[in-house]
Amino acid sequence: PRYKSVKKSQIPWHESLEDTCRRAWPYWQQEIEPKIIKGEQIIIAAHGNSLRGIIMHLEKISEKKIPSVEIPCGVPLIYELSVDKKKIKVIKKYYLTK
């Protein structure tokens, strides 16, 4: 009902990497980061671009380089993090393989 006056031609058919990154990082900050700071272990299952939006900030990858970051589908990516004065730092990153 909210969007009944919006024309179909005005609705985007996709979300850009930039849009996804802009959406994913605030979610990280509001929902995930506080849990990590409390010492909780978190599992994130997400689409590649959502993960790129988080990885871009965690690993300090530029907006120019992040589109070329490959994230294999179905292979768990593990981040070991440290927390110091409520700042999260990547200690180690690896893929979980057999």
C-alpha positions, 0 to 999 in steps of 0.5 A, spaced: 500 500 500 505 504 501 508 504 494 502 503 490 503 510 487 510 509 485 510 507 477 514 500 476 519 504 471 521 508 478 523 501 482 530 499 481 531 492 479 537 491 483 541 494 488 548 496 486 555 494 490 555 501 493 548 501 495 549 494 499 555 497 502 552 503 505 546 498 508 551 493 510 556 497 514 551 500 519 548 494 520 554 491 522 555 497 527 548 497 530 547 489 531 554 485 530 559 489 533 556 490 540 555 483 540 563 482 538 565 487 543 561 483 549 565 477 547 560 473 543 561 469 537 557 471 530 556 467 524 554 471 518 550 468 512 549 473 507 550 475 499 557 476 496 556 484 496 553 484 503 559 481 505 564 486 501 560 491 504 563 489 511 569 486 509 571 493 505 571 496 512 574 491 516 580 490 512 580 497 510 579 496 502 578 501 498 571 502 494 575 502 488 578 495 489 572 492 493 568 490 487 574 485 485 574 481 492 572 474 490 568 471 496 567 463 494 560 461 495 559 456 500 566 456 503 566 459 510 570 465 511 573 465 518 575 472 521 579 472 528 578 479 531 581 482 537 577 488 541 581 493 544 577 499 547 571 498 543 575 497 537 575 491 533 581 489 529 582 483 524 588 478 527 587 473 522 582 471 516 582 464 513 577 460 509 575 453 513 576 447 508 577 440 509 
